C-alpha cells in the first residue's frame, strides 16, 4: 500500500517539535513546558527577587546618607564637575537589565535584583534635586518620597507572599528553632514582648503629652537639638501643623502599643498581637512619613526599631498564636 507523500513543511514542524523542550514525545517529558502565552504571569520566585531588591534599596539609601553626612558631603570631581551618585545608580540599573537580557543562570536573577535595589536607592536618594528649582538635596519632602517608594515595594512583596503558590523566602534554621523552643517559649516570649511594647508605647504617648504642654517654638527647638548632628545642613519645617500631626500619630500608636502590652502580659495573646500589629503599621506608614518630613533621614533609626518590633510580633503570632488556642489553655514553657 502506497503511503502518500507528506508536505515538507509538516515534516519540518514535527521534527522541530520533537527536539523542543516540553513536547509530547516520551523522551522529552522530563523537561518543563515553557510558557508561550501572551498574557503575563507572576514568575516563580518573584517574591525572593523583590525582597532582595527591597533590602538592597534600604541599605543603599541609609548607607549613602550616613556616608555623606559623616564625610561632610564631599564633591566627587573637580572645578565645575560633580559626579552625582545618581549616575552610579543609573549605571547599576543598566547592569541589572543587561544581566537579565544576556545571561541565563540560577544566580542571575538574584544578582540583578540586588543591583537594581542599590541602583534605585542611589538614584532616588537625589530626588530632592529634581523636584526643586534650586536643586535642594535636603528638601524636606525628599525623605517622605523615598520612604513612600519603599512602602510601595514592601506592599508588592506582601502581595506576592499572599499567593497560594508562594514558597517561604526565609526559613528559620533548625538549630535556632530548637534554641527558641528551649529558652523562649510562649510564656517567656509573651512577657518579654509585652513589656517591650508597654515601655515603647509609654514613650510614644509621652511625646503627645509633651506636645500638649509645650509651645510650637519650644518643640521645634527640642527636635532640632535632638536630631541634628554637627555639620548637618538640613532645615526643619516651620509649619506647626506637621509637628502636631507627628505628635498625634505617634501618640495614638503609643496608646495602641500600651494596650497591646497590657493584653499580652495578661495572657490575651491574640488580642495583644493584633493591636500591636495595628499600632506598628500605623507608625511605620503615616507616622514615619510625617516624621521624615519633620526630622529628615534621622528618623530612620526609630523606623528600623519599629520594623524589628513588627517582625517580633509577626513571629510571635506565627509561632504561638495562629492555629493555637488562646489564653485559658496550658502554655508551653
C-alpha positions in Angstrom: 0.0 0.0 0.0 1.4 3.3 -1.0 1.8 6.0 1.7 1.0 9.4 0.4 3.8 11.9 0.5 3.6 14.3 3.4 4.2 18.0 2.9 7.8 19.0 3.7 6.5 21.8 6.0 4.6 19.3 8.1 7.7 17.1 8.4 9.9 20.0 9.4 7.4 21.1 12.1 7.2 17.6 13.5 10.9 17.3 13.7 11.3 20.7 15.4 8.6 19.8 17.9 10.3 16.5 18.7 13.5 18.4 19.5 11.9 21.2 21.5 11.6 21.1 25.3 8.2 20.3 26.7 7.0 18.4 23.6 4.6 15.5 24.0 7.2 12.9 23.0 8.2 10.4 25.6 11.9 11.3 25.6 11.1 15.0 26.3 8.6 14.6 29.2 11.3 15.3 31.8 11.7 18.9 30.7 9.0 21.5 31.8 6.9 23.0 29.1 7.8 26.7 28.5 5.1 29.4 28.8 4.3 30.8 25.4 1.1 32.7 26.3 0.7 36.4 25.6 -0.9 37.2 29.0 1.8 37.9 31.7 2.0 35.8 34.8 4.0 36.0 38.0 7.4 34.4 37.7 8.2 31.6 40.2 10.4 33.0 42.9 9.4 36.6 42.2 8.9 37.3 46.0 12.5 36.4 46.6 13.7 38.9 44.0 11.5 41.7 45.3 12.8 41.0 48.9 16.4 41.2 47.7 15.6 44.5 45.9 13.9 45.9 49.0 16.8 45.1 51.3 19.4 46.4 48.8 17.3 49.6 48.4 17.2 50.3 52.1 20.9 49.5 52.6 21.9 51.8 49.7 19.8 54.8 50.9 20.7 54.6 54.6 24.5 53.9 53.9 24.7 56.7 51.3 23.1 59.3 53.6 25.2 58.2 56.5 28.4 58.3 54.5 27.7 61.8 53.1 26.8 63.1 56.5 29.9 61.7 58.2 32.2 63.0 55.5 30.8 66.4 55.2 29.0 65.9 51.8 32.1 65.7 49.6 32.1 66.7 45.9 33.2 63.9 43.6 35.0 65.7 40.8 36.8 69.0 40.5 36.1 72.5 39.5 32.7 72.7 37.7 32.3 68.9 37.6 30.3 67.0 40.2 29.7 63.3 39.6 26.4 62.7 41.5 25.7 59.3 42.9 22.5 59.3 40.9 24.7 58.5 37.9 26.2 55.4 39.6 22.7 54.3 40.4 21.8 54.6 36.7 24.8 52.5 35.8 23.9 49.8 38.2 20.3 49.7 36.8 21.7 49.3 33.3 23.9 46.4 34.5 20.9 44.8 36.2 18.9 44.9 33.0 21.9 43.7 31.0 22.3 40.6 33.1 18.7 39.6 32.7 18.8 40.2 28.9 22.1 38.4 28.2 22.8 35.7 30.8 20.8 32.7 32.0 21.8 31.1 35.3 20.4 30.5 38.7 22.3 33.4 40.2 21.5 36.0 37.6 18.1 37.0 38.9 19.4 37.4 42.5 22.3 39.5 41.3 20.1 41.6 39.1 17.7 42.2 41.9 20.5 43.4 44.2 22.0 45.6 41.6 18.5 47.1 40.8 17.9 47.7 44.5 21.2 49.5 45.0 20.9 51.4 41.8 17.3 52.5 42.6 18.4 53.6 46.1 21.3 55.7 44.7 19.0 57.2 42.1 16.0 58.1 44.2 18.2 59.4 47.0 18.8 62.6 45.0 15.1 63.2 44.3 15.2 66.5 46.2 17.4 68.0 43.5 14.9 67.2 40.8 11.7 68.4 42.4 13.0 71.8 43.4 14.1 74.7 41.2 17.2 75.2 43.5 18.4 71.6 43.3 17.9 71.2 47.0 19.2 67.8 48.1 17.9 68.5 51.6 14.4 69.5 50.7 12.1 68.2 53.5 9.7 66.4 51.1 12.5 64.3 49.7 12.8 61.8 52.6 9.0 61.0 52.6 9.1 60.5 48.9 11.9 58.0 49.3 10.1 56.2 52.1 6.9 56.2 50.1 8.7 54.3 47.3 10.0 51.9 49.9 6.5 51.2 51.2 5.3 50.6 47.6 8.0 47.9 47.2 7.0 46.4 50.6 3.3 46.2 49.6 4.3 44.5 46.3 6.3 41.9 48.3 3.5 41.3 50.7 1.0 40.8 47.8 3.4 38.3 46.2 3.7 36.4 49.5 0.0 36.0 49.8 -0.2 34.0 46.6 -1.3 30.3 47.2 1.7 29.1 45.3 4.2 31.3 47.2 7.1 29.5 48.9 8.9 30.6 52.1 11.7 33.1 51.2 13.4 32.9 54.6 13.2 29.8 56.7 14.3 29.5 60.4 17.3 27.3 60.9 16.6 24.1 62.8 19.2 24.9 65.5 17.7 28.4 66.1 14.2 26.9 66.3 15.4 24.3 68.9 17.1 27.1 70.9 13.9 29.1 70.9 11.9 26.0 72.0 14.1 25.6 75.0 14.8 29.2 76.1 12.0 31.3 74.6 8.7 29.5 75.0 5.3 31.1 74.6 5.0 32.5 78.1 8.5 34.0 78.2 8.2 35.4 74.7 4.8 36.9 75.6 6.1 38.6 78.7 9.2 40.0 77.1 7.3 41.2 74.1 4.5 42.7 76.2 7.0 44.6 78.4 8.9 46.0 75.4 5.6 47.1 73.8 4.4 48.6 77.0 7.6 50.7 77.5 7.7 51.7 73.8 4.1 52.8 73.9 4.6 54.8 77.1 7.5 56.7 75.4 5.4 57.4 72.4 2.4 58.5 74.4 4.7 60.9 76.4 5.5 62.5 73.0 1.9 63.6 72.6 1.7 64.8 76.2 4.9 66.9 75.7 3.4 68.5 72.6 0.2 69.4 74.5 2.2 71.1 77.3 4.9 73.0 75.3 4.5 75.7 72.7 5.4 75.2 69.0 8.7 77.1 69.1 10.0 75.1 72.0 9.0 71.8 70.3 10.9 72.8 67.1 13.9 73.7 69.1 13.9 70.4 71.1 13.6 68.4 67.8 16.3 70.4 66.2 18.7 69.9 69.1 17.9 66.2 69.5 18.1 65.1 65.8 20.7 67.4 64.4 24.3 66.3 64.2 27.3 68.6 63.7 27.6 69.7 60.0 24.0 68.7 59.2 22.7 71.4 56.8 19.1 70.1 56.9 16.5 72.8 57.7 13.4 71.7 59.7 10.0 72.8 58.6 8.5 75.8 60.4 4.8 74.9 60.0 3.3 73.8 63.3 0.8 71.5 61.6 3.4 68.9 60.8 4.6 68.8 64.4 1.0 68.4 65.6 0.4 65.5 63.1 3.6 63.8 64.2 2.7 64.0 67.9 -0.9 62.8 67.2 0.1 59.8 65.1 2.9 58.8 67.4 0.8 59.3 70.5 -2.1 57.2 69.0 0.3 54.4 68.0 1.8 54.6 71.5 -1.6 54.2 73.1 -2.2 51.1 71.0 1.1 49.6 71.9 0.4 50.1 75.6 -2.9 48.4 75.2 -1.2 45.5 73.3 1.5 45.2 76.0 -1.1 45.0 78.8 -3.1 42.4 76.8 0.0 40.3 76.2 1.2 40.4 79.8 -2.3 39.4 81.0 -2.3 36.4 78.6 -4.6 37.6 75.8 -2.2 36.8 73.0 -4.5 37.0 70.0 -5.9 40.4 71.0 -2.5 41.8 72.1 -0.6 40.8 69.0 -3.4 42.1 66.7 -3.5 45.5 68.4 0.3 45.6 68.3 0.3 45.0 64.6 -2.2 47.8 64.0 -0.2 50.3 66.1 3.1 49.4 64.5 1.7 49.5 60.9 0.2 53.0 61.7 3.6 54.1 63.0 5.5 52.6 60.1 3.3 54.3 57.5 1.6 57.5 58.5 3.9 58.1 61.5 7.2 57.6 59.6 6.1 59.7 56.6 5.4 62.7 58.8 8.5 62.1 61.0 10.7 62.0 57.9 9.3 65.4 56.8 10.0 66.9 60.2 13.2 65.1 61.2 14.5 64.1 57.8 16.6 60.9 57.5 17.5 60.9 61.2 14.0 59.4 61.8 15.1 56.2 60.1 16.6 54.9 63.4 13.2 54.9 65.0 11.8 53.3 61.8 14.3 50.5 61.9 13.4 49.9 65.6 9.7 49.7 64.8 10.4 47.3 61.9 12.2 45.0 64.3 9.3 45.2 66.7 6.9 44.4 63.9 9.0 41.3 62.9 9.0 40.1 66.6 5.2 40.5 66.8 4.6 38.7 63.4 6.9 35.9 64.5 5.1 35.5 67.8 1.7 35.3 66.0 3.0 32.8 63.5 4.7 30.5 66.1 2.4 30.8 69.2 -1.0 32.3 68.2 -2.1 31.2 64.7 -3.8 27.8 65.0 -3.2 27.7 68.8 -5.8 28.1 71.4 -5.7 31.4 73.2 -5.4 32.1 76.9 -7.0 29.6 79.2 -5.2 26.6 77.8 -1.9 25.4 79.2 1.0 27.3 77.8 4.3 25.5 77.0 7.1 27.0 79.0 
